[in-house]
């Protein structure tokens, strides 16, 4: 099943901050919507895609 962004993410989008602090502050990223959210849920509130909780680059996470 293909995940499609429904446009709800614009209302729930988290504020901008440096990339290396996003995951440390508790934000999660949706790859389909390309947005960051503050949520306790595992799935995106907009498209139900699984949210990423860690950066892809380990170098940023270890700093």
Secondary structure, DSSP 8 states (H G I E B T S, - for coil): ------STHHHH------HHHHTTTTEEEETTTTEEEE-S-SB-TTT--B-B-S-S-HHHHH-
